[in-house]
């Protein structure tokens, strides 16, 4: 009995240490001893409804088109979010010589090589686009060399506070103990029961189309600026376009030859645009007469694809949706190469 007491005490200390320490949690994750909770989709993680349990698939079947002949090397820079993050999209997906990706939340100190054709792609999901465009892009910082810096972390005491916060610790404990198949099955039984008997689901998701599809709550929470159904005034659209044009001018001053814009539609904008009064943010920005940036439009294509464009249990696109977007981006890059570095029109 004494041995078991010490065994459980040691085991409890180990679990506690991992739950309050992000580095330890990442280390255990690298050893594949725990799951991050997203192996069946981010929406399933939030809801645990068995109908939306959708195993994550790595999209590795894409082959980019051949690049048109050019004497210049091509350097593609992407400022993006989770749709273009490492593991989803990379250099292998584009007909380019060099590739640099940076998150909107980080900073890229940059010195462009003017002997190359430098292309900047601004990629943002629809729900956060309005927030990003309250000013011109500030991710790029002119410097004597190119390197990335992360958003400044809190000081030591702040990091300790974050580590001990109940919400963060609970998330890590959940990943450590309850994101395996056994517990996910039990959680799914409970979630299914609550939905069928009490018509109750997690407040972090929204069921649409007679409960056939699931979307992220931020896409439908109408009072929220992230929602596709919150009002966007013409004045705000004008401001967004002005800030986009100023971002392009700033990129020009850093040595970029071309800037491309891509707004990825919210899942609800594709599978259930009649959920409420759709604000048509993407169409209004793209159609604005003063917009001076070429854009990648996949909204109408995704609507034709319907449910095949987004994963059932996730807010991100399927491989088919991703490949369609990549084809459009690469076609535009090749077009820009043919133009041989002419300024954006």
LODOZA-496359 format. One line per field, with one value per residue (C-alpha): residue number from 1; residue in three letters; x, y, z. Coordinates in nm, 2 decimals, padded with zeros to 4 digits. Layout:
% LODOZA-496359
k: (NUM:...);
r: (ALA:...);
x: (X:...);
y: (Y:...);
z: (Z:...);
END
This chain:
% LODOZA-496359
k: (1:2:3:4:5:6:7:8:9:10:11:12:13:14:15:16:17:18:19:20:21:22:23:24:25:26:27:28:29:30:31:32:33:34:35:36:37:38:39:40:41:42:43:44:45:46:47:48:49:50:51:52:53:54:55:56:57:58:59:60:61:62:63:64:65:66:67:68:69:70:71:72:73:74:75:76:77:78:79:80:81:82:83:84:85:86:87:88:89:90:91:92:93:94:95:96:97:98:99:100:101:102:103:104:105:106:107:108:109:110:111:112:113:114:115:116:117:118:119:120:121:122:123:124:125:126:127:128:129:130:131:132:133:134:135:136:137:138:139:140:141:142:143:144:145:146:147:148:149:150:151:152:153:154:155:156:157:158:159:160:161:162:163:164:165:166:167:168:169:170:171:172:173:174:175:176:177:178:179:180:181:182:183:184:185:186:187:188:189:190:191:192:193:194:195:196:197:198:199:200:201:202:203:204:205:206:207:208:209:210:211:212:213:214:215:216:217:218:219:220:221:222:223:224:225:226:227:228:229:230:231:232:233:234:235:236:237:238:239:240:241:242:243:244:245:246:247:248:249:250:251:252:253:254:255:256:257:258:259:260:261:262:263:264:265:266:267:268:269:270:271:272:273:274:275:276:277:278:279:280:281:282:283:284:285:286:287:288:289:290:291:292:293:294:295:296:297:298:299:300:301:302:303:304:305:306:307:308:309:310:311:312:313:314:315:316:317:318:319:320:321:322:323:324:325:326:327:328:329:330:331:332:333:334:335:336:337:338:339:340:341:342:343:344:345);
r: (UNK:UNK:UNK:UNK:UNK:UNK:UNK:UNK:UNK:UNK:UNK:UNK:UNK:UNK:UNK:UNK:UNK:UNK:UNK:UNK:UNK:UNK:UNK:UNK:UNK:UNK:UNK:UNK:UNK:UNK:UNK:UNK:UNK:UNK:UNK:UNK:UNK:UNK:UNK:UNK:UNK:UNK:UNK:UNK:UNK:UNK:UNK:UNK:UNK:UNK:UNK:UNK:UNK:UNK:UNK:UNK:UNK:UNK:UNK:UNK:UNK:UNK:UNK:UNK:UNK:UNK:UNK:UNK:UNK:UNK:UNK:UNK:UNK:UNK:UNK:UNK:UNK:UNK:UNK:UNK:UNK:UNK:UNK:UNK:UNK:UNK:UNK:UNK:UNK:UNK:UNK:UNK:UNK:UNK:UNK:UNK:UNK:UNK:UNK:UNK:UNK:UNK:UNK:UNK:UNK:UNK:UNK:UNK:UNK:UNK:UNK:UNK:UNK:UNK:UNK:UNK:UNK:UNK:UNK:UNK:UNK:UNK:UNK:UNK:UNK:UNK:UNK:UNK:UNK:UNK:UNK:UNK:UNK:UNK:UNK:UNK:UNK:UNK:UNK:UNK:UNK:UNK:UNK:UNK:UNK:UNK:UNK:UNK:UNK:UNK:UNK:UNK:UNK:UNK:UNK:UNK:UNK:UNK:UNK:UNK:UNK:UNK:UNK:UNK:UNK:UNK:UNK:UNK:UNK:UNK:UNK:UNK:UNK:UNK:UNK:UNK:UNK:UNK:UNK:UNK:UNK:UNK:UNK:UNK:UNK:UNK:UNK:UNK:UNK:UNK:UNK:UNK:UNK:UNK:UNK:UNK:UNK:UNK:UNK:UNK:UNK:UNK:UNK:UNK:UNK:UNK:UNK:UNK:UNK:UNK:UNK:UNK:UNK:UNK:UNK:UNK:UNK:UNK:UNK:UNK:UNK:UNK:UNK:UNK:UNK:UNK:UNK:UNK:UNK:UNK:UNK:UNK:UNK:UNK:UNK:UNK:UNK:UNK:UNK:UNK:UNK:UNK:UNK:UNK:UNK:UNK:UNK:UNK:UNK:UNK:UNK:UNK:UNK:UNK:UNK:UNK:UNK:UNK:UNK:UNK:UNK:UNK:UNK:UNK:UNK:UNK:UNK:UNK:UNK:UNK:UNK:UNK:UNK:UNK:UNK:UNK:UNK:UNK:UNK:UNK:UNK:UNK:UNK:UNK:UNK:UNK:UNK:UNK:UNK:UNK:UNK:UNK:UNK:UNK:UNK:UNK:UNK:UNK:UNK:UNK:UNK:UNK:UNK:UNK:UNK:UNK:UNK:UNK:UNK:UNK:UNK:UNK:UNK:UNK:UNK:UNK:UNK:UNK:UNK:UNK:UNK:UNK:UNK:UNK:UNK:UNK:UNK:UNK:UNK:UNK:UNK:UNK:UNK:UNK:UNK:UNK:UNK:UNK:UNK:UNK:UNK:UNK:UNK:UNK:UNK);
x: (00.00:00.28:00.44:00.10:00.07:00.42:00.35:00.03:00.20:00.48:00.23:00.02:00.33:00.43:00.08:00.07:00.41:00.31:-00.02:00.14:00.44:00.38:00.74:00.69:00.35:00.50:00.78:00.54:00.34:00.65:00.68:00.33:00.22:-00.07:-00.29:-00.35:-00.72:-00.74:-00.69:-01.06:-01.11:-01.12:-01.51:-01.53:-01.29:-01.53:-01.85:-01.74:-02.06:-01.99:-02.15:-01.87:-01.58:-01.36:-01.01:-00.75:-00.60:-00.26:-00.30:00.01:-00.12:-00.08:00.17:00.21:00.21:00.53:00.67:00.69:01.04:01.21:01.56:01.47:01.44:01.09:01.06:00.71:00.63:00.31:00.15:-00.11:-00.31:-00.39:-00.50:-00.14:00.05:00.34:00.20:-00.08:00.10:00.47:00.73:00.66:00.31:00.43:00.65:00.90:01.27:01.24:00.95:00.89:00.59:00.50:00.19:-00.01:00.07:00.45:00.69:00.92:01.22:01.30:01.55:01.43:01.67:01.59:01.74:01.45:01.08:00.93:00.57:00.37:00.05:-00.18:-00.40:-00.67:-00.97:-01.29:-01.38:-01.07:-01.01:-01.19:-00.98:-00.66:-00.75:-00.82:-00.48:-00.22:-00.02:00.24:00.39:00.68:00.97:01.24:01.58:01.94:01.86:01.55:01.45:01.14:01.06:00.77:00.53:00.70:00.63:00.53:00.80:00.88:00.61:00.36:00.46:00.41:00.07:-00.03:00.10:-00.11:-00.43:-00.71:-00.82:-00.47:-00.40:-00.74:-00.67:-00.34:-00.49:-00.76:-00.51:-00.30:-00.58:-00.89:-00.80:-00.75:-01.00:-01.15:-01.24:-01.34:-01.59:-01.73:-01.75:-01.92:-02.19:-02.26:-02.26:-02.49:-02.73:-02.75:-02.81:-03.08:-03.26:-03.21:-03.12:-02.81:-02.46:-02.14:-02.17:-01.85:-02.01:-02.33:-02.53:-02.68:-02.88:-03.11:-02.80:-02.63:-02.33:-02.13:-01.95:-01.75:-01.96:-01.76:-01.88:-02.24:-02.24:-02.40:-02.31:-01.94:-01.72:-01.60:-01.95:-02.04:-02.38:-02.28:-02.33:-02.04:-02.10:-01.99:-01.76:-01.58:-01.54:-01.38:-01.15:-01.05:-00.97:-00.77:-00.56:-00.51:-00.38:-00.16:-00.02:00.06:00.24:00.44:00.53:00.64:00.87:01.03:01.11:00.81:00.71:00.36:00.11:-00.18:-00.49:-00.67:-00.97:-01.06:-01.44:-01.58:-01.72:-02.07:-02.04:-02.01:-02.24:-02.51:-02.49:-02.87:-02.82:-02.88:-02.83:-02.50:-02.28:-02.10:-01.77:-01.55:-01.75:-01.77:-01.40:-01.31:-01.55:-01.45:-01.35:-01.05:-00.89:-00.54:-00.44:-00.51:-00.71:-00.78:-01.15:-01.27:-01.61:-01.82:-01.61:-01.65:-02.02:-02.04:-01.84:-02.07:-01.97:-01.68:-01.49:-01.47:-01.40:-01.71:-01.56:-01.33:-01.34:-01.07:-01.09:-01.06:-00.78:-00.99:-01.06:-00.70:-00.59:-00.84:-00.70:-00.34:-00.42:-00.56:-00.27:-00.02:-00.19:-00.17:00.20:00.27:00.08:00.29:00.61:00.50:00.45:00.82:00.78:00.56:00.40:00.06:-00.22);
y: (00.00:00.24:00.17:00.25:00.57:00.69:00.57:00.77:01.07:01.06:01.02:01.31:01.53:01.44:01.52:01.85:01.95:01.88:02.06:02.39:02.38:02.45:02.34:02.01:01.96:02.02:01.78:01.50:01.59:01.54:01.20:01.12:01.04:01.28:01.43:01.79:01.74:01.83:01.48:01.47:01.84:02.16:02.17:01.81:01.90:02.18:01.97:01.60:01.52:01.17:01.26:01.52:01.30:01.36:01.22:01.48:01.41:01.55:01.70:01.58:01.50:01.85:01.92:02.28:02.38:02.44:02.78:02.99:03.06:03.36:03.49:03.61:03.39:03.41:03.47:03.43:03.58:03.49:03.68:03.43:03.25:02.88:02.81:02.86:02.76:02.51:02.16:02.27:02.48:02.51:02.59:02.26:02.39:02.69:02.74:02.96:02.95:03.10:03.10:03.28:03.25:03.46:03.47:03.79:03.79:03.79:04.02:03.98:04.20:04.22:04.32:04.21:04.10:04.34:04.10:03.87:03.90:03.95:03.86:03.92:03.72:03.85:03.56:03.60:03.40:03.61:03.61:03.81:04.01:04.32:04.32:04.29:04.58:04.85:04.98:04.90:04.58:04.62:04.27:04.38:04.58:04.72:04.60:04.52:04.14:03.92:03.73:03.66:03.77:03.63:03.84:03.95:03.70:03.82:03.85:03.56:03.64:03.69:03.36:03.20:03.36:03.22:02.88:02.87:03.02:02.78:02.79:02.72:02.45:02.29:02.28:02.10:01.86:01.79:01.71:01.50:01.29:01.31:01.35:00.98:00.76:00.60:00.93:01.09:00.81:00.87:01.24:01.18:00.97:01.26:01.52:01.31:01.25:01.63:01.71:01.45:01.48:01.85:02.00:02.14:02.16:02.34:02.72:02.72:02.57:02.64:02.37:02.48:02.32:02.12:02.01:01.86:02.10:02.25:02.58:02.79:03.01:03.32:03.29:03.32:03.52:03.82:04.10:04.00:04.17:03.82:03.71:03.69:03.82:04.14:04.46:04.62:04.97:05.11:05.35:05.05:04.89:05.21:05.21:04.85:04.91:05.23:05.03:04.76:05.01:05.17:04.82:04.77:05.11:05.02:04.68:04.86:05.07:04.75:04.62:04.40:04.38:04.25:04.21:03.96:03.95:03.63:03.63:03.27:03.24:03.13:02.78:02.92:03.16:02.86:02.59:02.82:03.18:03.22:03.15:03.53:03.85:03.78:04.10:04.01:04.13:03.94:04.04:04.41:04.43:04.26:04.46:04.80:05.03:05.17:04.84:04.83:04.47:04.16:03.90:03.53:03.46:03.11:03.19:03.11:02.80:02.67:02.73:02.51:02.25:02.28:02.04:01.91:02.24:02.21:01.93:01.80:01.83:02.12:02.49:02.44:02.34:01.99:01.88:01.96:02.31:02.37:02.24:02.47:02.77:02.67:02.64:03.00:03.14:02.97:03.07:03.43:03.40:03.27:03.56:03.80:03.63:03.68:04.05:04.04:04.24:04.52:04.72:04.62:04.80);
z: (00.00:00.08:-00.26:-00.43:-00.23:-00.35:-00.70:-00.72:-00.56:-00.81:-01.10:-00.97:-00.95:-01.31:-01.44:-01.24:-01.38:-01.74:-01.70:-01.57:-01.80:-02.17:-02.27:-02.09:-02.25:-02.60:-02.52:-02.42:-02.74:-02.95:-02.80:-02.92:-02.56:-02.57:-02.85:-02.91:-02.94:-03.30:-03.45:-03.54:-03.62:-03.42:-03.43:-03.30:-03.03:-02.92:-02.95:-02.93:-03.13:-03.28:-03.61:-03.67:-03.57:-03.88:-03.88:-03.99:-04.33:-04.43:-04.78:-04.97:-05.32:-05.47:-05.75:-05.84:-06.21:-06.40:-06.37:-06.68:-06.80:-06.63:-06.57:-06.22:-05.91:-05.74:-05.37:-05.23:-04.89:-04.71:-04.42:-04.31:-04.05:-03.98:-04.35:-04.47:-04.15:-04.16:-04.20:-04.43:-04.70:-04.78:-05.04:-05.22:-05.32:-05.52:-05.84:-05.65:-05.56:-05.21:-04.96:-04.64:-04.41:-04.11:-03.89:-03.86:-03.49:-03.54:-03.71:-04.02:-04.03:-04.39:-04.65:-05.00:-05.27:-05.56:-05.81:-05.74:-05.82:-05.47:-05.43:-05.11:-05.04:-04.77:-04.65:-04.39:-04.30:-04.33:-03.96:-03.86:-04.18:-04.04:-03.73:-03.93:-04.16:-03.90:-04.01:-04.28:-04.24:-03.96:-03.97:-04.19:-04.05:-04.27:-04.16:-04.28:-04.28:-04.30:-03.99:-03.79:-03.44:-03.23:-03.04:-02.72:-02.45:-02.10:-01.84:-01.61:-01.36:-01.64:-01.78:-01.44:-01.41:-01.76:-01.67:-01.35:-01.51:-01.47:-01.83:-01.97:-01.72:-01.78:-02.15:-02.10:-01.85:-02.10:-02.37:-02.13:-01.99:-02.20:-02.57:-02.63:-02.81:-02.49:-02.32:-02.65:-02.70:-02.35:-02.41:-02.74:-02.57:-02.33:-02.61:-02.83:-02.54:-02.46:-02.83:-02.89:-02.56:-02.46:-02.80:-02.64:-02.78:-02.69:-02.71:-02.91:-03.22:-03.42:-03.60:-03.93:-04.22:-03.98:-03.78:-04.08:-04.07:-03.79:-03.80:-03.55:-03.32:-03.40:-03.76:-03.66:-03.34:-03.50:-03.25:-03.29:-03.55:-03.65:-03.77:-04.13:-04.03:-03.84:-04.03:-04.22:-04.33:-04.66:-04.47:-04.31:-04.65:-04.77:-04.48:-04.53:-04.90:-04.81:-04.56:-04.81:-05.07:-04.81:-04.72:-05.09:-05.11:-04.80:-04.95:-05.27:-05.06:-04.91:-05.26:-05.33:-05.69:-05.64:-05.36:-05.37:-05.14:-05.04:-04.80:-04.71:-04.66:-04.32:-04.34:-04.27:-04.57:-04.79:-04.64:-04.49:-04.62:-04.55:-04.18:-04.13:-04.33:-04.49:-04.49:-04.82:-04.68:-04.93:-05.24:-05.13:-05.08:-05.40:-05.60:-05.46:-05.74:-05.55:-05.46:-05.61:-05.52:-05.73:-05.53:-05.51:-05.50:-05.41:-05.25:-05.55:-05.63:-05.27:-05.28:-05.59:-05.41:-05.11:-04.82:-05.02:-04.96:-04.58:-04.34:-04.16:-03.81:-03.88:-03.97:-04.23:-04.59:-04.74:-04.96:-05.26:-05.13:-05.05:-05.40:-05.57:-05.38:-05.46:-05.83:-05.83:-05.64:-05.86:-06.18:-06.06:-05.97:-06.32:-06.46:-06.26:-06.37:-06.73:-06.65:-06.55:-06.23:-06.35:-06.06:-05.94:-06.13);
END
